[in-house]
Amino acid sequence: MEIIRGLINVRDKHKGSVVTIGNYDGVHLGHQVILSKVRERAKALGVSSMLICFEPQPREFFDEYNAPARLTRFREKVELLKHFGIDRVLCFKFDQKARTMKAREFIDILVDRLAIRALFVGDDWRFGSDREGDFALLKKAGREFGFEVTDTQSMTYEAIRVSSTRIRECLERGEFKAAEEMLGHPFAITGKVVHGRQLGRELEAPTANIQLHRYRAPIDGVYAVEVDGLDRRYQGVANVGVRPTLNDGLTKPILEVHLFDFKQDIYGKHVTVIFRHKIRDEKKFADLELLKKAIGADMQSAREWFAMIQGGNH
């Protein structure tokens, strides 16, 4: 799969493409159905399949602090997309220039630069300055320039539309099974292990710190987790949040993971943290001694949960 950052890096533009456009946050089952249709149509037409996305996402550009929490960062999304056979991901930088682009200019890009043969988008998708472009305008352009425009049909889960919003709501409630069924894979966060304050050693729970590089995370609290990316899969307990007890001025959440029965040095490694069960919400404690006791209880709760699952009693 080819990752293209910016229109200037598009090559072989005259060979044609079948395109879908959107955030594809989480690459959930609804997204996977669309990607399958895009891939099949591209194969039938003998052209490449392409996903167009924007970084930052438009809502993050307009209000970074209050935009919906991402299910996947760009790197995580790319890794998921690789499994679904898309030939190219074209990532546009969403900035002031992109914000003021006219709808007709965007259509010209699809036609002149990408040689579009077919487009898959939702009938509620809007584009161009002040959201002037809509599905009707795309259909009109399709008739004018000879490309197909297909409305992507929504999937449902328990009679509710599968969406990134719905999945975020499940994650907030700790409903990881429901989220996994809609995602088609367990909810996980991938990141690089970095140096922290090493306070976990004093609390008898040394942790691997992973920067999330975002102002909001889709989850918050303490969880039983599994971790991939090391010599084998490990179990552990993780905290996602701003560490209110430590009063260290964090504004962006971080992910801290304590692995059970583990003593290796893993600074600099990229690991994947798979969230399995919510233990409790993040909480501010009066002092470090109370925090230490709570961490001990969290570790015990996580071990008991994993033991129950392995025993087949869940």
N, C-alpha and C positions, 0 to 999 in steps of 0.2 A: 504494500500500500504506500502510495506517495503522499507526503505531507507538503502542501504548497502554501507558503506564507505570502500572501499578497498577489494581486493580479499580474504584476510584472514578471512573476516567476512561472506563469502558465506557459507550458510548451505544447507543441503538437495541437494547437487550438483548432485546426481545420479538420481534425479527425472526428469531431463530434462527441457529444456526451449526453447522458441521461442524468438529470440533477434532482436532488432533494435539498431543501433548505431548512435550517432550524438549529436550535441549541442542542437537541438530542442529549439532554442531561440525564445521565443514568443509563442510556441506551437500553431502555426497558422493552418489554414484550411488544408494545405498540410500535416503538421505533424499529424493532427487529422485523416486524411484518412489512413495514414500509421499505426498509433496506433490501429485503428479499425481492420485493416487487421492482425496485430500482435496478437491482442486479439482473433480474430475469429480463427486463425490458432492454437493458443495455446489451445483453448477450444476443437477444433477438435482432437488434438493430446493428450489431457489429461495432459498437462504440464503447467508450469507457463510462463507468458509473462514477458519480461524484456527489459528495456531500459538501454543501457550503455552510460554514458557520462563522460566527463573529467573536472576537476577543478584544476587550472584555464583552460579555454579553450585554445587549442594549440596556437592559434594566440596571445593570451594574454601572454602566457609564452615566446614567442619569441620577442614580442614588445608590452609591456603592455600599453605604452602611445599612440600608434597609432593603436591598434587593434580596430575593429569595435565596436561601442557602443552597449552594450547589451540591448535588449528589455526587458529581464527579468533576475533578479539575480536568483541564485540557489533556494533560498527559494520560490520566486514567481513561478518559473517553477514547483517546486514540488507541490505547491497548485493547479496549473492548471492541472498537470498530474493526480492528484487524481480523477478528474472528468471523465477520459477516461479509467478507468478500468485496468490500467497496474498493474500487481502484484508486481513487484520489479523494483527499480531504483538502478543500480550499478554504483557508482561514483568512478572513478579512479583518484588518484592524478597525474596530469601531471607535471612531474619533469624531471630532467636529466636522471634518470633511465628509465622512460617511453619513453622519446624521443629517446633513443638508443636501445629500444627493437626491435628485429628483427621481420619481418612479420610472420615468421614461429612460433616464440614464442607466438605471439598473437593468432594465429590459435590454437596452443596447449592449450591455456587457454580456448578458446571457446569449444573445444572438451573435454578436460580432466577435467576441473574445473566446466564448466557450462553445460556439457552434451547437447550441442546445437542440436536441431532437425530441426530448420529452422532459416534463417537469412534474414532480410529485410534491404537493403542498396541501396543507389544510385549507378548507374554504374560508377560514377566519383569519388567515395570515395577511398581515399588512406590511407594507414596505414603502420606502421613499420618505422624503421630508414630510414631517407632520402626518405620517402614516397615510399618505394620499393614495398609494397603490393598493389594490385589493384583488380578490380572486377574479372578479369580473374583468378587470383590466388585463390580467394575465391570460384569460381565455380569449379576449379580443386580440392580444398580441400573438397568441398561438395561431389564431386563424390568419393573421396578417403575415407572419413569418414562417409558418409551416411547422410548428412544434406542438406536440400533444401536451395537454394540461390535465392532470388527474388529481381529484380530491382524495386525500388519504383518509380512509375510513378508520374510525376509532375502535379499539378493542375495549372490552369491558371485563371487570373483575368483580364478582358478586354484584352484578347489575350496575356497577359504577365504572365510569370511563377510566381506563388506565392512563395515568398522567404522572409527570414528575411531582406535581402538587400533591396528588393522592398518596404517592409513595413517601413524600416528606412527612405528611400527616401520620402515616403508620409508624415511621421511624421515631417521631416525637413521642408517640405513645408506647414505644418499645415493642411494637408488633413486627418483629423481624421476619417471622414466617410469612405473613401477608405481604410484606415488602419484597421478600425474596421471590414469592410466586409471581408478582407483577414485574419484577426486574428480570426474572429468568436466571438469576445468579444471586448469591448472598451479597448483602451490602458490605462493602469494604472500603477502607481508605489506604492508599499507598503513599509512602513518603520516605524521605531520607532521615536516618537517625542522626541527630545532632547533639552537641554538648549542651547540657543544662546546668542548673545550679548544684546538682548532685546532692540535693537535700534528701532525696529518696533513700540514700544510704543511711542517713541519720534516723530515718523513720523505719529502718529495717525493711525497706521495699525498694531496692534500686530499680530505676525505670529507664526505658529507652524513650527519649523525647523526639517527637516528630512534629515539625512545623507544618501547619495546615495552609499557610499563606492565604488566608481569607478572614474577613471580618465576622462571618457567621458560619457555623457548621450546622448540618442538618440534624445533629444529635447533640445532647448535652447531658453529662452525668457519668456514672460509673457502670462498667459493663464487663461481663464475661466474654473473652475474645479468644480467637485463635490467630496465630501469626505465621505467615508463609514468607519465604525468601531466605531462610537460613538453611542449616544442614537437614532440617526436618521441620514439620509443623509442630509448633509449641502452643500450649494453652497458657492463659494468663488473665490478668484483670487490667482494665484500661480506664483512664479518666479523660474526658473531653471537656474542656472549659478554660476558665481564666484563673483558676486557683485562688478563690476569694480569701481563704485563710491566710495565705502568705503575704497578701497586700503588696505584691510586687509590680503593680501597675499594668498588668497585661490588659490590652484592649482587643487583641486578636486571640481566639482560642488556640490552645495547643493540645496535642494528643500525647499522653504519657502512658506507657505500657510496662507493667511488671510481668515478666515471664516466670512461670513456675519452674523451679529446679534448673536454673540457667545461670551461667557465670561467664559467658564468652564476651569478648570485646567486639561490639558490632557498630561502633561509630563509623559513619559514612556509608553504611549499607542501606539499600532500598528494601523496605519490607512492606508486606501487605497485611493489614490488620482487619480480620473478619469479625464482625460484631454478631454475637450469638444471643445474648440475653442481658436485659437491663437489670441492674442491681438496685440502684437508687439515683436520685437527682444529685447534682453537685450542691454542696452545702458549705457554708462558712462556719468553722468551729472556733470556739473561744480561745484555744491555744493549741500548740503543736502536739501536746500530749493527747488531747482528745482526738486530733486528726490521726495520730499514730494508731490509736485504738480503733478508729473507724476503718482505717486502711486494713488493719488486721482482720476485722469483721468482714470487709469486702472480699479479701482474699479467701477467707473461709467459705463465704457464700458462693463464690465462683467455683471453688473446688467441689463443693457439694452439688452444684448444678451440673457440672461436667460428669461427676460420678453418677448422678441420677440418669443423665442422658445415655451414658455408656452402659448403664444397667438396664436400659430399655423401659424405664418407668415413666418417661415423659410423654 
